[in-house]
């Protein structure tokens, strides 16, 4: 059974590129106004944390899936549940062979998740970050255009592109204020894809993600804090929070994020950014308490010095995604953390 991919009257709105009309659950519209019962989807970075969960969702919805991943951060183990149903191509998105590969399989939608995702690495090596996140995205866009792809769904960063906004939760109407090379690369990716949409009719939507957590999470970087806490608390290792523990983030469960990607693959939202989060701020200290409770472990973190450059607060307003894509998060933070801790307990 297909998931909530949106049927739409394909009247293109002026200026913003949004499709107008009512939308209903149903099959996925093609660029010719026909309907795909089974979509061929390409997921770049599909062996990673978020990408592999998206692959599972697409397969469960009955779609054909090809994964491109160079396995620099992703792993074949993340695709174990997919098995032979997902075709893995080991390739860098910057490869000169990308266009030939995509043209050979002719997917209808490309979900572009492959990226350099570490903010601190982008500061240390901005050229390396740009090579992957900007030049890689351009290469994906060129290949998608050549292959006749209908739409690219791009992974942006709701936690970084808005900088340090005065009002929370922040909406898409807030001006971008990227404060790191990583954030700049995500804004650039959105703009390049918007240009390809205008020039060539290659549709695109951008998902600005909050702090994603869940099974298969990589315990590196700020966004991996749920996995870091879970693994440490389950094994009796010490944990720590930085500063006074009062920094807040918006945590969204990975299965809800996968559902947002599926919703964005439909006819609505061309050249639009959608914030994907809960709108709820959770402090580092509160998060530790929730994970400790799920792990049935002592809630006694160590306190470390505040880290230079850490945002004090972050949360995303996802009203646009609800209004246009019909997306809302289905998991509470307590439920999502319980499932995440159970996953790490099983994995050992």
Secondary structure as UniProt FT lines:
FT   STRAND          5..8
FT   STRAND          11..12
FT   TURN            14..16
FT   STRAND          19..20
FT   STRAND          23..26
FT   STRAND          28..29
FT   TURN            31..32
FT   STRAND          35..36
FT   STRAND          40..44
FT   TURN            45..47
FT   HELIX           49..60
FT   TURN            61..62
FT   STRAND          64..69
FT   HELIX           76..79
FT   TURN            80..82
FT   HELIX           83..85
FT   STRAND          86..90
FT   TURN            93..94
FT   TURN            96..97
FT   HELIX           98..105
FT   STRAND          109..112
FT   HELIX           119..124
FT   HELIX           126..130
FT   HELIX           131..135
FT   HELIX           136..147
FT   STRAND          151..157
FT   TURN            158..162
FT   TURN            172..173
FT   HELIX           181..200
FT   STRAND          203..209
FT   STRAND          211..213
FT   TURN            215..216
FT   HELIX           222..224
FT   HELIX           225..235
FT   STRAND          240..242
FT   TURN            243..244
FT   STRAND          248..249
FT   STRAND          251..253
FT   HELIX           254..264
FT   TURN            270..271
FT   STRAND          272..276
FT   STRAND          282..283
FT   HELIX           284..295
FT   STRAND          302..304
FT   TURN            308..309
FT   HELIX           319..320
FT   HELIX           321..325
FT   HELIX           333..347
//
